[in-house]
């Protein structure tokens, strides 16, 4: 406890000395002009229809832009607000938005012309609204950070306005004295007309947009940078990824990258304002969500057509993932429920000394093992470009089924060669090792299997772009807890504890490394989970004092990692370093509050999430108050009970410390429940044999009641 106090004192003292650390500039340009186009997508860019924009994309730095704002789907008003705030903003309370009404209920507010500027009367109310939302956006932040910001068009006025609604320099349309107008302020925002959804009128609108960009390019002052970004969707029904193009010093031919995403070529709309300030040589506090974009990143194809193909693919993959998720999980849920209920019923029938066909039991046991491999298989499925198939739904089914079959074959073969005595233990360890191996290789190679995966994260949601998401963490954590338990139980006490520690150390490194998993809540969850498992395998009583120390250890480790990450350059920090920064600048409570609200929103999303929570509660109760079928399995497979107790700990703590909320214990159960039933259906493992293949039964025994909790 003395060490904890020392760490706290260090943080407090450092905070008083450092305060809010500014993010410094890239270059010192004199002007930055941003052209925003609602509805613009990479499929719209071509040398024939948009020659000016295509030439800029060919010679400048390009990226795929997530336009996430406070609502789930961004309309033009939220897009312009987010651009000026540097953080996800809203024009209307997201809880009061009617998704069926489209963008018609979220129009741009009225702009009153007050030459040479303008005024947005609704701005103070918009500022007040966003103060009470979980993202804490501050509309008007860009205007407050510069001497003045010019705006052309009503949408641009919303991005350039101050918190009181004043726009210093304004023109409703592109002025005739464009060169002089662009020189008035260091930053100018130009609003092109929103692109219509109708294909027949879209071509003409694209040509008009390209003409505006050509005018802007011709009127650019010396020492300027030009940005062209898709600001929002053209309707409120489907999120898409949009273009981001920047030309100027430091933004030659290459990809764009942002420290907010840390993944090439993904950038965010909230990065626009910080980029403007950085290029103008202005520093700013790190309290905003966005970060300055960086150009000329390596890896971009040399030809424009190949570059466009890659950028269009990022959008297609993200959209297809969104579309196939409901279809996939409905089918998966039906199969899961059928196998689990059927196998559970058979085991119950067998327990009552009723006849059960052995072939049916074995078939369902195999199906349960297959179900336990599905979560990992959903990540492996991204090794195949299913999103580009004519039927993405069938392609993702086939890809997942293929990797389930491969994994099941490996697990079954390992169990067969282990022999009846150690079959189940070897199968569980093999399945867990496959999961650990997949995530280890993936994280070390950049996390390509995480993005746009069925259980991964999506850039349209923009919650995370690198590392381990909450769902992926749940899959990995449930597997490694099983692996540690089944390797350790049955061995001498200190050997068992050493095995748990040996599994925990590399996994905590994988999860907590800022350049790896970067999962803050994962560290908070795994440390006490492994401590509980270590106490169980050591047959040491667990009390509230030890649990509190275990949880404190998780916070201590997360704090140390956060501080070390914070000491790195600002553009290299992960979630850990940013949280340390929020502690230092006094906004940590806002971050915690946002996470709690996200957790609650997820729990109360609908009847299905509430039912999922109730199901998780039932499963946890069954672990602590096991039915007779499970008690019998505890006696035959002594590693099962400590494993399930540790998994219950994982689910409970993970639910409270991760913004994925109820999804954490639910995903843990996707692996643990079918494996547990498969274990219940396996009768031949020795209850007292340590895992030494080819040797007889020797080692310590442990009954179902041998662990004090």
N, C-alpha and C positions, 0 to 999 in steps of 0.2 A: 504493500500500500504506500510505502514511502516513495517508491519509484513513480507511482501514479501521480503523487503530489508534485514531485519534481518536474514531470512532464507538463502538468497543468501550469505550474509557475512559469516554465520556459515559454509556453504558448502565450500566456497573459503578458509577460514582459516583452516578448517579441511583438505582440500586437500593439502595445503602447508605443513602441519605438518605430515600428514600420508603418502602421496605419494602413490606408488603402494604397496598394502598390500600383502605380500607373503603368499602362502598357505603352511602350514607346513606338515611335514611327518607323516606317520602312525608309521612306525617301522624303524630300522636301520639294514637292511640286507646288505650283501656284494655283492651279485650278483642277478640279475633278468634276466631270459631267456624267450624270447617271441618267440613262434612258430606260424607263420602265414600260413594259408592254404586257398588260394583263392578258393571259391566255396563250402567250407565246410558248411553243414547244420546239424541240430539236427537229421534229419531222417537218416543221415549217421552213427550215433553213436550207436553201439551195442556191447555187450560182445563177439559176435561171429566174427564180421568183424573187429572191432577196439578195441580189448581187453585192450590195454594200455590206450587209451583215455577214454574208458568206466570206467576203474578203477579210473582214475584221477577225472572224473566227479562224481563218486560215493562217493569219500572221500573228494573232494575239494568243493570250492564255484563255483556255476554255474549261468549263466544268459543268456538272449537272447540279442544278439548284433545287434544294428543298425549300418550298415556300411555306413551311409550317408556321401557323400563327396560333393564337389561343383557341379558336374553334378547330374542329377536326378537319374541315375543308375550308380553304382560304378564299374568300371573295376579294374583289379589288380593294375595298375599303380597309380590310384587315391587312392586306398586303402592303399598302402604302403606309399604314400606321406602324407595322412591324419594321419596315425599312427605316423610318425615322426614329424608332425607339431602340433599335438594336436588340430587342427582346420580343418574344411572342406577345402580340397585342390583339385586342378585340374592339370592334365597333359596337358590339351588343353582347350582353351577358351570354356566354355559350350555353348555359343551362336553359335559356329562354328561346333558343334558336329552333325554328321549325325546319328540319332538314328537307322536307318536301317543298318548301317555298322557294328554294334556290337562293340566288343572290338578291332577289327583288326586295326582300325584307331587310337587307343590309346595304342600302345605297350609300354613295358618297355624300357626305354632308354638304350643305350649302356653303359657297365661297362668296364673300362680299368683296368686291374690288374697291380698294382704297389706295389709289395711285400714289406712289409707284409700287405699292404693295397690295396686300389683301388681308382679309380677316375671316377665320373659320369660327363662327359663334359657338358651335357645338363642342369645341376643343376642351374647355374646362370640364364639361361633363364626361367626356371621353377619358380624360386624365383621371378623374375621380373613379370611374368604373374600373379602370385597369389597376388602380391601387389596391382594390379589394379582390382581384383575381389572383390565382395561385402563382402566376408567372411574375407578377409585380412589375410589368412593363411601365415605362415612363415616356409616353408620347410627347414629342417635343424635345427629346434629349439631343438629337443632332443639332437642332437650331440653337440650343443653349450652349453647345460646345464650340461654336464658330462665331465670328463677328457677324456674319449674315449668310443666309442660304436662299438662293433664287429658285423660283418654281415656275414652270410652264405647264399649265393645265390644272384642272381641279384636283386630280389624284395626287399630283406632285405637291400641291399646296398642303395636302394633309400630311405628307412626309416632311415638308420643310417648315411647317408652322411651329411656333413656340407653344409652350404649355398653355398660354393665354389665348392662343389662336392667331397670333400675328405672323404674317409673312412679309419679310422686309422688301423683297423684290418679286413681282408677280406679273405674268402675262397669261391671258386665257388661251392663247395659241402661239405658235412659233412666231416671234416678231420679225419684222423686216430688218431691223437693226440688230440681227442676231449676234454678230461678233461683239458688239458693244455690250449687249445684254449679258452674254456669257462671262464678260470680264468684271461685272459689277460685284460679284461675290466669289469667294474661293470655291464654293460648291454650288452646282446647279442641278436641279432634278427636273427632268422632262418627262411628261406623261403622254405616251402615245395612246391612240384610241384602242380600247379593248377589242381583241379579235373575236369575230362572231363564230359560233359553233357550226353554223351552216356552211357546208363545203362550197356551195355555189358562190357565196359572197366573200369567203375567206381569202381567196386568191387576190381579189382587188384590195382587201384590207391589208394584206401582207405587203403589197406593192406600195401602198400609201405609207405604211410603217417604215419601209426601207427608204422611202424618199425623205422622211423625217430624219432618220439616222444619217443619211447623206448630207442633209443640211447642217446637222449638228457637227458632223466631222469637218465640213468645210469651214465652219465658223469657230472651231476650237482655238483658244488662245495658245500662245507658246507655253511650253512646260506644263502640259496638261495630260491627264489620263481620261479615257472614255470607257464607261461601263455600260453594257446593254444586258438587262436582266428581264426574265419573265416574272412578273410581280405576283400573279395569282392565277386561279383557275378562271375559265370562261363560264363556268356554272358551279353550282354547289353540290354536285352529285358524285364527283370522283376526283380524288387528289392525283396529281401528276408531278413528275420532275420537269424542270424547266431549264432553259439556257442561261448561262452566265458567261459573258465574254468581256475581257478587259484588255485594252491596248494602252501602251505608254511605257515609260521607263520601268524596267523590272517585270514587265508583262509581255515579253516576247513569246514566240511560239512554244507552247508547252501546255501542261495541265494546270488547273487551279487546285489549290489545297487550302484548307482552313484549319487552324488549331481547334475550332469548335467541333469539327468532324474527325480530324486526324486521319482521313482516308481519301486518297486521290481517286477520282476527281470530284468528290462530293463537297459542296459548299452550301451555305444556308442564306436565306434572305436576311436574317438577323445579322449576317456578317457585313452587309453593305455599308451601313453607317460607320462601324469601326474601321473598315477599309478606307473610306473617304477620309476620316480623321488621320489615320496613319500615313496616308499618301500626302497629306497636307502638312505633315510634320507635327501634328498635334498628339499629345499624350491623353490618355483617358483612364479612368478607374476600371478595374476588372470586375465591376459589379454587373455589367451587362452580359447577356448570354453570348452575343456574337463576338467574333475575333477577326482581325484583319486577314484578308485572303492573301495567299502567296502565289506568285506566278512562276512560269517557266519550270514547272515540275517535270521530271523525266518520265519517259514511258509512253508518251503520246505518239500515235502513228504519224508518219511523215505526210501522208495524203489527207486531204480534207474529207474525202468520201469515207475512208476507213475511220477517221475520227468521229464523223457523224454517226456511223454505224455503231460504234462503241457507246456513244452517248445516248442514242436512241434505245440501245439494248438495256441500259441502266433503268430507263423509264419503263420499258416493257416488262422487265423482270420484276420491278417493284409493284407494278399494277397487277400482273398475273398472280403474284404471291397473295396480294390482297383478295383477289377474286376466288382463288382455289381453296383458301383456308376454310371457309364455312363448309364447302362441299366435302373436302377431305375429312374434316373432323366429325361431320355427321356420320359418314361411312365408318370412320374409325371408332366412333362412340358406339355405334350399333354392334359392330364386331366385338369390341371390348366387352360390352355388357353381356352379349350372348355367351362368350367364352367364360367369363368370370362367373356368371350366374349358373351356367350349366356345370362347370367344374365344381363350384361350391355345393351345388345340389347333389352331385354324385358323391362328393366326399362326405356329406351329411348322411346320405343314404348308406354308404359303406360303413360309417360309424355305428349305425343302428343295426349292423349285422345283416343287412339286406344285400341281395346279389347285385353286383355291379360288373358289367362286362369289362374285362381287363383292357381289351383293345380300345374301347371307347374312352376309358380313363387315360390311357397312354396318349391317345390322339389329342384329348383336351389338354393334357399336360404339355405336350409339344406345342399346341396352339398358345398356351399361356407363356411358354418360353419365347415364342415368336413375338407375342405382344410386348414383352419386356424389351425386345430389341428395336421396336418401332421408333421410340424417341431419338435414338442415335441414328437410325436409318434415315430419318427426315433431314438430318444434316448432310449425311453422305449423298443424298439424292441430288444435292447441288453440284456434285461432280459432273452431272449430266445436264446439258442445257434444255431442260424440260420446258422452260418458259417460251422458247422459240418454236415449239412444236405446233402443228396445226390444231391439236387438241391438248392444251396444257393440262387439263384435268386428268385425262387418261395417262399422259406422260408422267405426271407426278405420282399417280397411283403405281404405274409400272416401275418407276425408279425406286420408290420406297419398298415395294414388294421385292424387287431384286436384291436390295441390300439387306432386307429382313431375311431372305432365303440364304444369302451368303453368311450372315452372322449366325443364324440358327444352325447352319451346317457346321461351322467352326465350333460352336458351343457343344453341339451334339457329339461331334467327333472327339473333342477333348474329354467329355464325360464318358464316352465309350472306352477310350484307352485308359482312363483312370480306374475303371472297374467299379463294381457295384458299391464297394465299401466307401469310396470317396467321390462317387459320381456327382452328387448334388453340389458338394463343396467346390469341385473343379468347374462345374458348369457355371455356378454363380461367379466364381473368380474370373473365369474366361470372359463371360459377358461383360463384367465390370471392367476388365482390363481392355477390352475392345473399345469401350466408351472412353476410358481414360486416354488410350492411345490416339483415338480420333481427335479429341479436343486438344491434346498436347501438340500433335503435329499441326493442327489447324491454327492454333494460337501462335505457335512459333513461326508459321509461314504467312502470317498476316490476317488470319481470320476470314478467309474467303468463304468458308462454309457457314458463317454466322449471318451474313447479310442476305435478306430476301429468302430466308429459309422458313419452312412451316413453323418451326419453333424458335426462330431467330428474330432479328429485328429488321425493321423496314425503314428506309430513308424518308418515306412519305410521312411516317409518324415522327421521325427525327428525335426519338428518345435516346438513341445511341447509334454510333456508326462503327465503332471498333470495340475490341475486347469481348467479354462475355456478357450477354444480356441476362435478364433475370430468369428466363425460361431455360436457356442453355446452361446457366449455372445450376439450376435445379436438377437437370438431367445428369450433369457431371457429378454433383455433390452426392446424389442418391447412389450413384454407381460406386464412388470411391469409399463411401461409408460401408457399403456391402463388402467391398473388396477387403478393407481393413479388418472388418469383423470376422469374415470367414477365413482370413489368413491367420488371425491372432488367436481366436478362441480355441482352447484345447491345449495350448502350450503353457509352459511355466509362466508365472506371473510377470516377471520382468521381461521375458522374451516377448510376451504378448503386448506389453506396453511399448516395447521398443518397435514392434511391427506397426502398431498404430501410429507412433511418432514418425516412423520411416515413411509411411504413406502420407501422413498429414503434411510434412515439411515441403515436399515438392509440389503437392497440390495447392497449398497455401501460397507458394511462390507463383504458381501458374495463375491462380485466381487474383492474387493481390498485386502482382507486378504491374506498375503503371504502363509499361510497354507491352504487357501481355494481356491478361484478363481484365485488369483495371476495374475490378468489381468490389466497390467499397462495402456494400451490404454483404457480399460473399465472405469477406474476412470476418465481419461481425458475426456471421452465422456459423462459419466452419470452425472457428477456434473453440467456442463452447461445445459444439457438437462432438469434436474429436476429444475434448477433455472428458465429456460424459462417456464416450465410448471407451476411453482409456481406463476410467474408473470401473466401468462394467467388466471389461476383460480382466482387470486386476482383482475383481470381486471385492471392491471397496465400496462401502456405503456412500450413497449420494445424499447430501443434505443441502439446505438452502444456502448455507455459507459457501460450500464448494461451488454450487451453481453460480452464485454471485461473483465469486472469484474468476470462474470460467468466462462469464460474460464480460467482466472487467478486463480480462486478458485480451479479448477480442477488440474492445475499444482501444486498449493501449497499443496493440499492434497496428490497427487501422490509423491511429494517430501518428505513430512513428513513420509509417509509409507516407501518409499525407504530408508530413513536414519535410521528409526527404524529397518528395515529388515537387513540393512548393519551391524548393531551393533550385530546381532546374529552370532554364529559360521559360518565359511565359508561353511561348508558342509550342512548347513540348510537354506541357503539363496535362495530366489526365484528370479524371473526376476527383482523385485523391488530392492533387495539388490545388484544384479549384476550391475544394471544400476547405482546405487549410487557409486559402486566401479569404474565403467568406468568413472564417473565424476571425481573421486578423482585421477585416474591414467592418465587422459587426453585422454582416448580413447572413450569418449561418442559420439563424432562426428562420429566416425566409426560406432557405433551402430545405430545412427540416419540415417546415410547414407545408411546402409544396409537395414533398414526398408523402407526407401523411395524407394530404388531400387526394393525391393520386391513388394511394392505397385504398382509401375509402370509396372514391369514385369507381374503382375497379370492382370492389366488393359489391357495391350497390348498382352496378351497371344494368342489371335486369334479374328476372327470376332465375335464370340459368346460373348466374354467379352466386346468388344466395343459396341455391340448391347445392352447388359445388362446395360452398363453405360448410354446409350442414353435413354433406357426405364426408368431408375431411374430418369433421368433428367426430362422426361415427367411427371412422377408421382409427383415429387416435384412441378413442375409448376402447375399441376392440384390442388394441395393443396392451393397454393397461389392465383390461378386464377381459382376457381372452376366452373365447368359447372353447368347448372341449376338443374340437378338431385342432385348433391352434395349440392347445396345451399338449396334445399328443405329439404335434410336430416339434414343439420345444424340447420334449424329452428325447426324440429321435435325432434332432439336429440342434445341438447345443449352441451353435453360433446364431441361430435365428432370433432368439429373444433379445440378446444385446444389440443385434443389428436393427431390429424393429424399434427398440427403445431409442436408439441413436437416430434412426430415421424420423421418429416422432419429434425428437428434439430439433432436428434439422427443419422439419416442417413448421413447427411452432415458432421458432426464432426467426426463420426465413420469412414467415408471414409478417412479422412485426418490423423487420429491419430492411426489407427490400420493397421498392415501389411497385414490384410486380404483385405484391400482396397475396391474395388467395391463390394465385396461379402457382406460387412456389410449392406449397404442400400438395396441390392437385397434381402437378407434373411429377413430383416425387412419387406419388401413388401410382402413376402410370407404369413405372418400373417395379415398384415394390409390391404392389398388390398381385399382379400375375406371377411374379417370382415366388411370393409367399405361398400361393395356392399350388404352384408347381412343386414346391418343397413339401407341402402337406401331402401331395400325391406320391411322393418318393418315400419308399419304406425301407430301403436297404442300407442307408448310411449308418455307420456306427455312432452312437452318442458319445463315445469316449475317445475316439481316435484323433490324434493330432494329424495335421496334413503332412504325412511323409509317405509318398507313393511307394507301393511295393513292400511296405512294412506292416507288421501286425498292429493290433490295438494296444497302445500303451500311452500313458499320459493321464492327466488329471480329468476326472469326470465332473460334470456339472448338471444338476437337475434344473427343471424349469423354475424352481424357486431359489436357485443358488445365487441370484444377484439381488443385492439389497438396494431398493429405490425409495 
